[in-house]
Amino acid sequence: MYLTELEWRGWHFSIEEDAQIFGKTKVIAERDDIEEIFYVAADYLSEELCEEWYEQYLYVYG
């Protein structure tokens, strides 16, 4: 199953269609009024990717 939206640890992750830059897919992570943008070589979301972003970047928001 290919996920383009995923809720993970209170964050909503989504992929914008046709928003590839240099072959990478744009992923938006949103929670409340916070928005972070990531670029990934994969074409879909996974819990592993979301956990990696959470552990490396998003944990600082509490």
Wavefront OBJ file of the C-alpha trace (Angstrom):
o trace
v 0.000 0.000 0.000
v 1.377 3.407 -0.986
v 0.630 6.145 1.542
v 0.457 9.808 0.568
v -0.882 10.893 3.979
v 0.022 9.603 7.423
v -0.590 10.619 11.039
v 2.463 9.917 13.205
v 3.182 11.062 16.784
v 0.668 13.900 16.521
v 1.986 15.133 13.164
v 0.136 15.023 9.848
v 2.487 14.098 6.995
v 1.368 14.548 3.398
v 2.863 14.422 -0.072
v 1.982 17.150 -2.539
v 1.211 15.766 -5.971
v 3.497 16.948 -8.762
v 5.804 18.702 -6.304
v 9.039 16.899 -7.103
v 12.266 18.881 -7.083
v 15.419 17.333 -8.539
v 13.764 13.910 -8.401
v 12.797 14.185 -4.732
v 9.268 14.184 -3.356
v 8.089 17.101 -1.202
v 6.638 16.027 2.148
v 4.848 18.459 4.454
v 4.661 17.769 8.192
v 2.009 19.808 10.036
v 0.882 20.107 13.633
v -1.211 22.972 14.972
v 0.313 26.084 13.347
v 3.711 24.470 12.665
v 4.742 23.368 9.180
v 7.998 21.656 8.241
v 9.009 20.557 4.757
v 11.180 17.574 3.885
v 12.373 16.122 0.589
v 12.778 12.385 0.122
v 13.808 10.081 -2.728
v 10.815 7.779 -2.043
v 7.459 8.328 -3.760
v 5.385 7.455 -0.708
v 5.344 7.756 3.082
v 6.177 5.115 5.639
v 6.173 4.970 9.413
v 9.949 4.509 9.304
v 10.473 7.770 7.373
v 8.131 9.703 9.664
v 9.840 8.302 12.763
v 13.245 9.286 11.373
v 12.092 12.873 10.765
v 10.511 12.972 14.210
v 13.664 11.735 15.959
v 15.969 14.057 14.012
v 13.931 17.269 13.742
v 10.352 17.336 15.011
v 10.939 16.207 18.610
v 12.098 19.753 19.479
v 8.484 20.962 19.231
v 7.537 18.734 22.156
l 1 2 3 4 5 6 7 8 9 10 11 12 13 14 15 16 17 18 19 20 21 22 23 24 25 26 27 28 29 30 31 32 33 34 35 36 37 38 39 40 41 42 43 44 45 46 47 48 49 50 51 52 53 54 55 56 57 58 59 60 61 62
